[in-house]
Amino acid sequence: MGPIRIEPQKALDEALKLQQKLSAATQTLRSLDPVTFGVTPKEAVFKDDKVTLYRFKGAKAPTAKTPLLICYALVNTPYMVDLQDDRSLVKNLLALGEDVYLIDWGYPDGSDKYLSLDDYINGYLRRCVDFLRASHGVDAINLLGICQGGAFSLCFTSIYPDKVKNLVTMVTPVDFHTPDNMLSHWTRELDVDLFVDTLGNVPADLMNYCYLTLKPVRLNQQKYIGLIDILDNKAELENFLRMEKWIFDSPDQAGEAFRQFIKDFYQGNKLVNGGLSIGDKPVDLKNIRQPVLNIFAEQDHLVPPAASRALEKVVGTTDYSQIAFKGGHIGIYVSGRAQRDVPPAIHEWLAKRS
């Protein structure tokens, strides 16, 4: 490899461009509107401790007869599915006629450190589902589980198969021991009892730091260097800040639920190996005989595609479909391709099984 040649004029042009971007930034930052997420109008229809069930309101009345409940992960606020007006899975599903509900798990505090997976799945999730069944006069609802919320939805559907009509999972880990699962390799040797007994609840900042170090250069350096390129673009800068706000507005994790999830899912891999119980209720994915649509991201560094593809071999349904999305764990909600492809795929799949 020869010496690096620096072209003086090109270097000067780059320096001038940087100066212009930084100069424009002062005006752009002054003009920014407050950044928010969760943009679609919604109404709280049911509350249970810190958990709130919301119903979203679209521009027109829903045409779907069966409500669609989104069950998100505990580790972030659920509004990645409704990040902004032009990047909203929720808004697009509403426009297609779906009747969309969402569970907001809230922000656990010290009084919640003993909340278990039993509390979340057999408690809060079950009561939200039962509320929808009663309020809509239906025996079963459609359930859309995302990431860890997808694992919760698999457990719930196995335990209460009569309460779920159709199951959709997105970027959901099923086999936690695939070779390319970095999170699994980290957590398999973790002394989670010492960890939780020491901390109580698991701090959100600690969780975020762990996720960022999975791709340390990309997520801690490159994206902030790339920020320079958009300092003179108000809309792009607001998009960037909105994503940053969502990433770092994360709840702490209830200690006992975290302990159980690490032990039974990441360490024991019990969704595929068997032996999993939520409270006193055994989980067997062969009990899932209703239609299943599994959507995963091909460039997902948090939930590798192989971890999601494993679902096909462990569920009991004969009506199994899967979609491989060209993108990452976050892009599956917010990219332009996702807005075009994912909501119609979910809606059309559900409509055929209405």
C-alpha positions as CSV (number, residue, x, y, z in Angstrom):
1,M,0.0,0.0,0.0
2,G,1.5,3.3,-1.1
3,P,1.6,6.6,0.7
4,I,-1.7,8.5,1.0
5,R,-1.8,11.4,-1.4
6,I,-3.6,14.6,-0.3
7,E,-4.8,16.9,-3.0
8,P,-4.6,20.4,-1.6
9,Q,-7.5,21.8,-3.5
10,K,-9.8,18.9,-2.5
11,A,-8.8,19.3,1.1
12,L,-9.5,23.0,1.0
13,D,-12.9,22.4,-0.6
14,E,-13.7,19.9,2.2
15,A,-12.6,22.4,4.8
16,L,-14.8,25.1,3.3
17,K,-17.8,22.8,3.1
18,L,-17.4,21.9,6.7
19,Q,-17.2,25.5,7.7
20,Q,-20.4,26.3,5.8
21,K,-22.2,23.4,7.4
22,L,-21.2,24.4,10.9
23,S,-22.1,28.0,10.2
24,A,-25.5,27.0,8.9
25,A,-26.1,24.9,12.0
26,T,-26.4,27.9,14.2
27,Q,-29.4,29.1,12.2
28,T,-30.9,25.6,11.7
29,L,-30.7,24.8,15.5
30,R,-32.5,28.1,16.3
31,S,-35.3,27.2,13.9
32,L,-36.0,23.6,15.1
33,D,-39.4,22.7,16.4
34,P,-39.7,20.5,19.5
35,V,-39.1,16.9,18.5
36,T,-41.7,14.4,19.6
37,F,-42.7,10.8,18.7
38,G,-46.0,9.0,19.0
39,V,-47.6,11.3,16.4
40,T,-50.9,9.6,15.7
41,P,-53.9,10.6,17.8
42,K,-54.8,8.0,20.4
43,E,-57.1,7.4,23.3
44,A,-56.3,5.6,26.6
45,V,-59.0,2.9,26.8
46,F,-57.7,0.7,29.7
47,K,-55.2,1.2,32.5
48,D,-53.6,-1.4,34.8
49,D,-51.0,-0.1,37.2
50,K,-48.4,1.7,35.0
51,V,-49.6,-0.1,31.9
52,T,-51.8,1.8,29.4
53,L,-53.7,0.3,26.5
54,Y,-54.2,2.9,23.7
55,R,-56.5,2.9,20.7
56,F,-55.2,4.9,17.7
57,K,-57.5,7.1,15.7
58,G,-57.2,7.2,11.9
59,A,-58.6,9.7,9.4
60,K,-61.4,7.2,8.7
61,A,-63.2,4.5,10.7
62,P,-61.6,1.1,10.7
63,T,-63.1,-1.6,8.4
64,A,-61.5,-4.6,10.1
65,K,-63.8,-6.4,12.4
66,T,-61.1,-7.8,14.6
67,P,-58.9,-5.5,16.6
68,L,-55.1,-5.6,16.1
69,L,-53.1,-5.3,19.3
70,I,-49.4,-4.3,19.2
71,C,-47.3,-5.8,21.9
72,Y,-43.9,-4.1,22.0
73,A,-40.7,-5.0,23.9
74,L,-40.0,-3.7,27.5
75,V,-36.6,-2.3,26.7
76,N,-37.8,0.8,24.7
77,T,-40.9,2.9,24.6
78,P,-43.2,1.5,21.9
79,Y,-43.4,4.6,19.7
80,M,-40.9,3.4,17.1
81,V,-44.0,2.1,15.4
82,D,-45.4,5.6,15.3
83,L,-42.2,7.7,15.1
84,Q,-43.3,10.5,12.9
85,D,-46.0,11.3,10.4
86,D,-44.2,9.9,7.3
87,R,-42.6,7.0,9.2
88,S,-45.4,5.3,11.0
89,L,-46.4,1.6,10.9
90,V,-49.5,2.6,12.9
91,K,-50.6,5.3,10.6
92,N,-50.3,3.1,7.5
93,L,-52.2,0.2,9.2
94,L,-55.0,2.6,10.1
95,A,-55.1,3.9,6.5
96,L,-55.6,0.4,5.3
97,G,-58.6,-0.1,7.7
98,E,-57.0,-1.9,10.7
99,D,-58.3,-1.1,14.2
100,V,-55.0,-0.6,16.0
101,Y,-54.3,-0.8,19.7
102,L,-50.9,-0.6,21.5
103,I,-49.7,-1.6,25.0
104,D,-47.5,1.1,26.6
105,W,-45.8,-0.8,29.5
106,G,-44.8,2.5,31.2
107,Y,-41.7,3.2,33.3
108,P,-41.0,0.8,36.1
109,D,-39.7,2.2,39.4
110,G,-38.4,0.7,42.6
111,S,-41.9,-0.6,43.5
112,D,-41.9,-2.7,40.4
113,K,-38.7,-4.6,40.8
114,Y,-40.5,-7.9,41.7
115,L,-42.7,-7.8,38.6
116,S,-42.2,-11.2,36.8
117,L,-42.9,-12.5,33.3
118,D,-46.0,-14.0,34.9
119,D,-47.2,-10.5,35.8
120,Y,-46.5,-9.2,32.3
121,I,-47.8,-12.1,30.2
122,N,-50.5,-13.8,32.3
123,G,-51.3,-10.4,34.0
124,Y,-51.1,-7.2,32.0
125,L,-51.1,-8.7,28.5
126,R,-53.9,-11.1,29.3
127,R,-56.1,-8.3,30.8
128,C,-55.5,-6.1,27.8
129,V,-56.5,-8.9,25.4
130,D,-59.6,-9.7,27.5
131,F,-60.6,-6.0,27.5
132,L,-60.5,-6.0,23.7
133,R,-62.4,-9.2,23.4
134,A,-65.1,-7.9,25.7
135,S,-65.3,-4.4,24.2
136,H,-65.4,-5.7,20.6
137,G,-67.6,-8.7,21.3
138,V,-65.2,-11.1,19.8
139,D,-63.7,-14.4,21.0
140,A,-60.2,-13.7,19.7
141,I,-58.1,-10.7,18.6
142,N,-55.2,-10.3,16.2
143,L,-51.9,-10.0,17.9
144,L,-48.7,-8.3,16.6
145,G,-45.7,-8.9,18.7
146,I,-42.5,-7.0,18.1
147,C,-39.0,-8.0,19.3
148,Q,-39.2,-9.1,22.9
149,G,-42.9,-8.4,22.7
150,G,-43.0,-11.0,19.9
151,A,-41.6,-13.6,22.4
152,F,-44.2,-12.5,24.9
153,S,-46.9,-12.9,22.2
154,L,-45.7,-16.4,21.4
155,C,-45.9,-17.4,25.0
156,F,-49.3,-15.8,25.4
157,T,-50.7,-17.5,22.2
158,S,-49.4,-20.9,23.4
159,I,-51.0,-20.5,26.8
160,Y,-54.3,-18.9,25.6
161,P,-54.7,-20.1,22.0
162,D,-58.5,-19.4,22.0
163,K,-57.9,-15.7,22.6
164,V,-55.7,-15.1,19.5
165,K,-57.2,-15.3,16.0
166,N,-54.0,-14.5,14.0
167,L,-50.5,-14.0,15.2
168,V,-47.9,-11.7,13.6
169,T,-44.3,-11.5,14.9
170,M,-41.8,-8.9,13.8
171,V,-38.0,-9.1,14.4
172,T,-38.8,-11.7,17.1
173,P,-36.1,-13.9,18.6
174,V,-37.1,-17.5,18.8
175,D,-33.9,-19.5,18.8
176,F,-31.6,-17.6,21.2
177,H,-28.5,-19.8,20.5
178,T,-27.8,-19.1,16.9
179,P,-24.1,-18.6,16.3
180,D,-24.4,-15.0,15.1
181,N,-26.4,-13.8,18.1
182,M,-24.0,-11.4,19.9
183,L,-26.4,-10.6,22.7
184,S,-26.8,-14.2,23.5
185,H,-23.0,-14.8,23.6
186,W,-22.8,-11.9,26.1
187,T,-25.6,-13.0,28.4
188,R,-25.0,-16.7,28.4
189,E,-22.2,-16.4,31.0
190,L,-23.8,-13.6,32.9
191,D,-24.4,-14.1,36.6
192,V,-27.8,-12.6,36.3
193,D,-28.8,-13.4,40.0
194,L,-25.8,-11.3,41.2
195,F,-26.6,-8.7,38.6
196,V,-30.3,-8.2,39.5
197,D,-29.8,-8.7,43.3
198,T,-27.2,-5.9,43.2
199,L,-29.1,-3.5,41.0
200,G,-32.8,-4.2,41.6
201,N,-34.2,-2.8,38.4
202,V,-31.8,-2.7,35.5
203,P,-31.0,0.9,34.5
204,A,-32.1,2.0,31.0
205,D,-28.7,3.8,30.5
206,L,-26.9,0.6,31.1
207,M,-29.1,-1.3,28.7
208,N,-28.6,1.4,26.0
209,Y,-24.8,1.3,26.5
210,C,-24.8,-2.5,25.9
211,Y,-26.8,-2.1,22.7
212,L,-24.5,0.7,21.4
213,T,-21.4,-1.4,22.0
214,L,-22.7,-4.1,19.7
215,K,-21.7,-1.7,16.9
216,P,-19.4,0.7,18.6
217,V,-17.9,2.5,15.6
218,R,-21.2,2.8,13.7
219,L,-23.4,3.8,16.7
220,N,-21.0,5.9,18.8
221,Q,-18.9,7.6,16.1
222,Q,-20.0,7.3,12.5
223,K,-23.5,8.5,13.0
224,Y,-22.4,11.7,14.8
225,I,-19.8,12.4,12.2
226,G,-22.5,11.9,9.6
227,L,-24.6,14.5,11.5
228,I,-22.4,17.2,10.0
229,D,-23.8,16.5,6.6
230,I,-27.3,17.4,7.7
231,L,-26.7,20.4,10.0
232,D,-28.1,22.8,7.3
233,N,-31.2,20.6,6.7
234,K,-34.0,21.4,9.3
235,A,-36.1,18.4,8.4
236,E,-33.3,15.9,8.4
237,L,-31.9,17.3,11.7
238,E,-35.3,17.0,13.3
239,N,-35.5,13.3,12.1
240,F,-32.1,12.7,13.6
241,L,-33.0,14.2,17.0
242,R,-36.3,12.4,17.1
243,M,-34.5,9.1,16.7
244,E,-32.0,10.1,19.4
245,K,-34.7,11.1,21.7
246,W,-36.5,7.8,21.3
247,I,-33.3,5.7,21.8
248,F,-32.4,7.4,25.0
249,D,-36.0,7.7,26.4
250,S,-36.0,4.1,27.6
251,P,-37.6,2.6,30.7
252,D,-35.6,0.8,33.4
253,Q,-36.2,-3.0,33.4
254,A,-38.1,-4.6,36.2
255,G,-35.5,-6.8,37.9
256,E,-37.3,-10.0,38.3
257,A,-38.7,-10.1,34.8
258,F,-35.2,-9.3,33.4
259,R,-33.8,-12.2,35.5
260,Q,-36.3,-14.6,34.2
261,F,-36.0,-13.5,30.6
262,I,-32.2,-13.9,30.6
263,K,-32.3,-17.3,32.3
264,D,-35.1,-18.9,30.4
265,F,-34.7,-17.3,26.9
266,Y,-31.1,-16.3,26.4
267,Q,-29.4,-18.8,28.6
268,G,-31.9,-21.7,28.6
269,N,-33.2,-21.2,25.1
270,K,-36.4,-22.7,26.3
271,L,-38.7,-21.5,23.5
272,V,-37.1,-24.1,21.2
273,N,-35.7,-26.5,23.8
274,G,-38.8,-26.8,25.8
275,G,-39.3,-26.6,29.6
276,L,-40.5,-23.0,29.7
277,S,-43.3,-22.0,32.1
278,I,-44.7,-18.5,32.6
279,G,-45.9,-18.6,36.2
280,D,-47.6,-22.0,36.6
281,K,-48.5,-22.2,32.9
282,P,-46.3,-24.3,30.6
283,V,-45.4,-22.9,27.2
284,D,-45.4,-25.2,24.1
285,L,-45.2,-23.5,20.8
286,K,-46.9,-26.5,19.2
287,N,-50.1,-25.2,20.8
288,I,-49.9,-22.3,18.3
289,R,-52.2,-23.7,15.5
290,Q,-53.6,-20.4,14.3
291,P,-52.2,-18.6,11.3
292,V,-48.7,-17.1,11.9
293,L,-46.9,-14.4,9.9
294,N,-43.3,-14.0,10.8
295,I,-41.4,-10.9,9.6
296,F,-37.7,-10.5,10.1
297,A,-34.9,-8.2,9.0
298,E,-32.1,-9.5,6.9
299,Q,-29.5,-7.1,8.4
300,D,-30.7,-7.3,12.0
301,H,-27.7,-7.2,14.4
302,L,-30.0,-7.5,17.5
303,V,-32.2,-10.4,16.3
304,P,-30.3,-12.3,13.6
305,P,-32.6,-13.7,10.8
306,A,-31.7,-17.3,11.8
307,A,-33.1,-16.5,15.3
308,S,-36.4,-15.6,13.8
309,R,-36.6,-18.2,11.0
310,A,-36.5,-20.9,13.6
311,L,-40.2,-20.2,14.4
312,E,-41.4,-22.2,11.4
313,K,-40.1,-25.5,12.8
314,V,-41.4,-25.1,16.3
315,V,-45.0,-23.8,15.9
316,G,-47.9,-26.2,15.4
317,T,-49.7,-24.3,12.7
318,T,-50.0,-25.4,9.1
319,D,-50.6,-21.8,8.0
320,Y,-47.2,-20.3,8.4
321,S,-45.9,-17.4,6.3
322,Q,-42.7,-15.4,6.6
323,I,-41.3,-12.2,5.0
324,A,-37.6,-11.3,4.9
325,F,-37.2,-7.6,4.9
326,K,-34.1,-6.0,3.4
327,G,-33.1,-3.8,6.3
328,G,-32.1,-3.6,10.0
329,H,-33.8,-3.9,13.3
330,I,-35.0,-0.3,13.3
331,G,-35.3,0.2,9.5
332,I,-38.1,-2.3,9.4
333,Y,-40.3,0.3,11.1
334,V,-39.0,3.6,9.7
335,S,-37.3,3.2,6.3
336,G,-39.1,4.3,3.1
337,R,-39.1,0.7,1.9
338,A,-40.7,-0.4,5.2
339,Q,-43.5,2.2,4.9
340,R,-44.2,0.9,1.4
341,D,-44.0,-2.8,2.0
342,V,-44.6,-3.9,5.6
343,P,-48.1,-2.4,6.5
344,P,-49.7,-3.7,3.2
345,A,-48.2,-7.1,3.7
346,I,-49.6,-7.3,7.3
347,H,-53.0,-6.0,6.2
348,E,-53.4,-8.3,3.2
349,W,-52.3,-11.3,5.2
350,L,-54.9,-10.5,7.9
351,A,-57.6,-9.8,5.4
352,K,-57.2,-13.2,3.8
353,R,-57.8,-14.7,7.2
354,S,-60.6,-12.6,8.4
